[in-house]
Every structure is written in C-alpha cells, then in structure tokens.
Amino acid sequence: MKSELATQDQIIATVGEIYNYLSENGEVSISKLSKDMRAQNKDLNEMFINMGLGWLSREDKLAYTRKPKSTTVKLV
C-alpha cells in the first residue's frame, strides 16, 4: 500500500512538471519533452513521464500531432 501511494504521488508530481514544461515551452516532441525533463530532474523516470502524459490526456488537457518522425504534444 505504501509503495502504491509513493508511485501515485510521483505520477501526480510528474503531471505538474509536464504541465509547467508545456506551459513554458509550447508544442514540443514527446522525445524532447522527456529528454529536457530528465535533464532537469535526474531522478525522473521516463515511465512516470509517460504515465503523466496519459493522465493529462485522459483529462483532455493535451493535443497530439503525428509527424513523419515524431509526435508532438501541447496543452489545449
């Protein structure tokens, strides 16, 4: 139970970081977002970034654009 709460807390914290990053940077590729966020926070796991993106998507906060070599994401 305790590890489940820690995991959920980490996801929630990551959601906030993703939201702030996109608010400041606008539309970016998912790979750039992940790379930049992990550069800012060495402890941040890519798995939590993906879960955070999923959370924000479920809340209808993101728009995705598929491009030939990448997918970009932005706040809506």
Secondary structure, 3 states (H helix, E strand, C coil): CHHHHHHHHHHHHHHHHHHHHHHHHCCEEHHHHHHHHHHHCCCCCHHHHHHHHHHHHHCCCEEEEECCCCEEEEEC
